[in-house]
Amino acid sequence: TWCGLKKRWLNQKAQIQSRRFPSWDENWTEGVKIAWLNAYVQVFGK
């Protein structure tokens, strides 16, 4: 159920982005999560 997981995660990401000024740390951590999730989905999600 990758679709559900990814959808929930994207919602969480949207909530974080909707804050006016997320800290640099938050942005960086989100970027790392995005990169890992995308790589994982491409390798295992098909």
CORTA-V306028 format. One record per pair of residues at least 6 apart in sequence whose C-alpha atoms are under 6 Angstrom apart, sorted by the first residue. I is the first residue (numbers start at 1). GAP is how many residues later the second one is. D is the distance in whole Angstrom. If there is no record, write none. Layout:
I | GAP | D
I | GAP | D
//
This chain:
none
//
